[in-house]
Amino acid sequence: MRRADRLFQIVQHLRARRLTTAAQLSGWLGVSPRTVYRDIRDLSLSGVPVEGEAGVGYRIDRSYDLTPLMFTPDEVEAVVVGLRMAEAFAGPSLRSAARMALDKVALALPQQRRLEIEQSQLYAPTFHLDPALGDRVEMLRQSIASRRKLDVSYRDKKEQETRRILRPLGLYFWGTGWSLAAWCESRQDFRSFWLHKMSACRMLEITFELEQDKSLAEFLRSVGAT
């Protein structure tokens, strides 16, 4: 890794957390703590407002920012493919946001590097996707954000139609489809629901309060994901 790239990463790590130790930076960047101390010193001497001290930890106020023009080619491609996937598989609002974000990334890069976006060979085709699925993703995003319950008709493993009242907790994209993590009031337990197996889904006016034993964190613990 070039030293300039490492210094940029140090700044980003310090901005992202309340306090970061030299040992943490050493592990993340694959360099010795002595190198981290030297880099921190040089950043401070160059005018970067690093706060803290050796043995305690460091931080940088989040209002401080560096120009994003220091993206590496791999980082540019990672951003491009991520935004293209969001444009392909998310709902209408996120599709539009992804297109705008990609334009902003292009504008933030120097003129001679904008071709890296156009030359990326990683794509997320949309011709095989059901447009209605994107609309459903959008509705579920809204229901999660507003904590509104859902009335869902769902085909179970035996392909039998069941009706559920759900508290939506989170959406997961698995590469081939979306699933909804939810608290099922009909079963009084956590359940996952594939969006393509929902024959009907309606957002209700009824809202719900967040409860620790019915939260997304508890769902993840129940499936062994934490």
Order of alpha helices (4+ residues) and beta strands (2+ residues): alpha-alpha-alpha-beta-beta-alpha-alpha-alpha-alpha-beta-beta-beta-beta-beta-alpha
